[in-house]
Amino acid sequence: MFNSTSRNIWSASSVASDAVWVIIALILAIVGGLIVYFLFLSKKNEGRFTGFLGWLYDFLSFKKMTLEIILKVTYLMCAIFATLSPLAGIGDNFLGTIVSIIVSNIVIRLIYEFSLILLVICRNTTEINKKLSDKDK
């Protein structure tokens, strides 16, 4: 139905329209980000919003750490997977399966505890900084 020339034109046209949209999206992202930052996230608006807007202000200004919740949930999923997946080979090598379950859970726990320690250090540093700035006032 289409020859190779019409396919190449269609492809070039599609790439060009995609490139135009990417440029428009980039400009809108820059303008929108600047507007939200200077009008919504300014220090004068701190504590001004309640409900959803208050949550959104805290979320966008990184007052609430979502990474901690994500880490906890993914830890639980990984631990359950590391416990259940070796059970497929329990009939072939019982001792190897038990060792695999124990070692994999310990390794996963250590990785996630290290990640959470970094978040706790960040949270504690932020609290200390806030207390010191309140003390100076």
N, C-alpha and C positions, 0 to 999 in steps of 0.2 A: 504494500500500500504506500509506504513512504520509501523513497530511495535514500541512500546514505547521505546525500547533500542536505536533504530536508531534515534528517535526524541531527546532523551537525549544527544546522541553523537553530533547530529547536533546543538543542543542548546549550549552545552559546547564549541564546536568549534567556534560558532558564538560569544560567550562571550569572548573567548580567543582572537579572531581576533579583536574584538572591543577594548579590553584592550590594545593590542599592538598598535592599531591606536591612542588611547588616549595618551599613553606614547610618541609616535612619535610626536603627535601634541603638547604636552607639551614641549618637547625638542625644537622643531622648534619655538614655541612661545617665549621661553626664549632667544634662540639665536637671533631670528629675532628682538625681542624687544630691546635687548642690542645693536645690530648693528645699528638699526634705531636711537636709543637714542644717541649713541656716535658719529656716523658719520653724521647723518642728522640734529639732533636737538641740536647740540652743539652751544654754544654762538657765536662762530666765524661765523656761518652761518646766524645769525640774519640780516635780511634786504638784504640778498644775492639773494634770489629767487624771481621771479615774476610769475604772472599768476597762473596756477594751483599749481605749486610747492610752491609758496608763500602762497597761501590759505592753502595748506596742512601743511606747516610749522606752520602757525598760529593756525590751528585747532589742530594739535598734541601737540603743546606747550601750549595749552589752553589760547591763547591770545584772541580768539573769543569765547564768551559764547553762545553756542547753546541752553542752557537751557532756556534763556529768550524768545527766539522765540517759543520754544515748550510750555512754560507756557502760553504765550499769545494766541496761537492757541487753546490749550486745554481749556483755560478759555472761549473763545468764544463758543466752542462746548458745554461745560458744561452749560453756561448761556442760550444758545438757547434750550438745552434739558430741563433745569429746568423751562423754560418759556412755552415750548410747551407740555411737558408730563402731567402736571396737567389739561390741557384743556379737557382731556378725561372725567373728572368728573364734568365739569362745569354745567351740567344739574342737577346733584344730589345736589351739594352744591356750589352755586355761590360764597358766601363769603369765604368759606374754600379754594376754588380754587384760588381766588385772593390773600388771605393771604399766601397760599403756594407758589405762584409765587414770591411774594415780599420777603418773608423770605428766601426762598432758594437762590434767586439771591443775597441777601445781604450776606448770609453766604459764598457763593461761592466767591463773590467779596473780602470779608475779608481774606479768606484763600489765594487767589492768590495775593492780595496786600502784605500780610505778606511774602510770598515766594519771591516776586519781591523786597521787601525791603532788604531782605538778599543779593540778587544779587547786588543791588545798593550799599550796604555797602561794599561788596567785590570789586566792580569796583572802588569806591571812595578810598578805602584803597590802592588799586594797583596804582591809579593815584598819590596819595600823596606820596607813597613810591618811585615812579619813579621820581617825582619832587624833592624829597629830595636827591635821589642819583645823579640826574643831577646837583643839587646845590653844592654837595660835589666835583664834578669833576672840 
